[in-house]
Amino acid sequence: MKRMSQLASDWFDFPAEVVGTLPRIEWIGQRLQIENFQGVHQFNPDLLILKTANGLLTVKGDSLVMEAIYPDRVLLTGKITAIHINNKE
């Protein structure tokens, strides 16, 4: 599947997050929406760690609340202080 996504990205000149290989992050105020993740690795009111195809995505903050989690996205609210992606490579 990863190979197909890469081919689609190259062939149609789409960004990798559009074809599903990179996480897509939308951060507005105290609301964060993350798409293209594989699962929740860890969650508490100060930390969210998501598994992605490229490694772990870490969100740090205070009073974090996972408002909703769907197969294709997660909605997080609270005081977000940092977002970090740790690549596997």
Secondary structure by P-SEA (a helix, b strand, c coil): caaaaaaaaaaacccccccccbbbbbbcccbbbbccccccccccccbbbbbccccbbbbbbcccccccccccbbbbbccccbbbbbbcc
